[in-house]
Amino acid sequence: MGYVDSFLNRFTMYAVVYGGLITLFTVAFVFSFFGLVFYSPLSLLFTFLILTGSCFVSNIIFATIFKAPVNPISSVITAAILFFVMMPISKTDQIWVFVLASALAMGSKYIMAINKRHIFNPAAFALVTIGLMGLPQINWWVGNSYLFPVVLITGLFVVRKVRKLVMFSTYYIFGLATIGIFAVINNREVLGVLTEAILSYPILFLGAYMLVEPLTTPPKRNTQGVYAVIVGVLQGAQYQIGPIFSTPELGILIGNVYSYLVSFRRRLVLRLKEARELSPTIYEFIFAKDKMFNFEPGQYFEWTLPHFPFDFRGVRRFFTIASSPTEDTIKIGIKIDPQKGSTFKKALVGLKPGEKIYAGELSGDFIMPKKNNKYIFMAGGIGVTPFRSIIKNMIDKNEKADVVLFYSVSDDRDFVYKDVFDSAKVLGIKTVFVCSDPSNSWKGKSGRIDAKLISEEVPDYKDRIAYLSGPNVMVTSYKKLLNGLGIKPNRIVTDYFPGF
């Protein structure tokens, strides 16, 4: 998986999703020339353009009305999902239905929202609404056996990018199991029903492209598991309550309600207080809280910073909160290359005090357990930010802990937050600074973190729980190193968020 991860890490989560959908569209378009997809090439192209344009314009209109930030790529992703679910346009008098679906999808993000956080998957909301209106446009034609290999490959890329394989697998297994149970109840041949469900039913597409959407997914692994079971069972169940009957899109919507109830149910507007250059390549941004809220040290936000023009990475990123819940500001530390940085990071550097950024979708399982244990922390580069939050919280609460932090960078000028780590010594927290390419003035450890260094600094390493944070390649390397030392996988916690 190393090559796959290296490739995916070059793109944001939104870019990977849209790339997968565009690939699927291209294949479907080509297949239509050979009759492998029922609809004509002209019908597919026209429908795709109508939906993309309608979603894009609707998103801008609603964002302007509600004075909210615009994320253009999210609108084209929604348009692409609707494209694979709605029966393509065959007559011009059908266009209004697609424009309506686009407006419903985009409008749901602003109208069906509480504390500026939308509740429902936009595409699913639009589909359920037009279904209740009796409009016969929904048929999930993406459930096509010829398209199945492409949906599988692109979908697994998306699932890998967002690191939701367990959640996706849980959903898929429970979905197929429920389909099999209802096949038995209805006296149908189970193997045939399951084969058809796998190859010609939208369960795979829905799971890979809609279930894992971060903004409507629960924040922690345990609640994600419950969410996956709920949606999976509803995908396979056959039920009817009055005019409402089972559909794939309704299952997602019901799951979204559960997700909202167990998630951080707000979208914050934060104003910049100060930006500081911590090193030649690392900046710290300090924001004033608009309102008080709770979070756990080690968690991350999705940050939205509207700017134009923007590059293919868009206007959203995921960054760990570097500040402690005990502090009255929100801090993030970010590595920025002034020459090669994205438009998002350049816009962030250009923020002036008082200007705002939006934060929401508080998430992450990289948090300390409640019970007291002994720990190894391993940070690579800017992956030190969650440890700054965790350790600063310990300092402010005067919580003693048996922790050894290995903090590695390539340039010794990039060590940041040393004041926090040095002040934590009185609590029993030791920091080992390691530089792989030090200057002549560097007096600390040199080279790379290896088995010899770990055994020297932490003789009882096998008795500890390890927390790893940093670039994906580095975290993978650290994990292999610790496994080789005999630390079991279930005692290793890694930090991951679905984009940069």
Secondary structure, DSSP 8 states (H G I E B T S, - for coil): -HHHHHHHTTS-HHHHHHHHHHHHHHHHHHHHHTTSSSS-HHHHHHHHHHHHHHHHHHHHHHHHHHT----HHHHHHHHHHHHHHB----SGGGHHHHHHHHHHHHHHHHHSEETTEE-S-HHHHHHHHHHHTT-TTB--TT--TTTHHHHHHHHHHHHHHHT-HHHHHHHHHHHHHHHHHHHHHTT--HHHHHHHHHHHSTHHHHIIIIIT-GGGS-SSHHHHHHHHHHHHHHHH---EETTEE--HHHHHHHHHHHHHHTS---EEEEEEEEEEE-SSSEEEEEEE-SS-----TT-EEEEE---SS--TTTTEEEEE--S-TTSSEEEEEEE--TTT--HHHHHHHT--TT-EEEEEEEE------SS--EEEEEEEGGGGHHHHHHHHHHHHHT---EEEEEEEESSGGG---HHHHHHGGGGTEEEEEEESS--TT--SEES---HHHHHHH-TTGGGSEEEEES-HHHHHHHHHHHHHTT--GGGEEE---S--
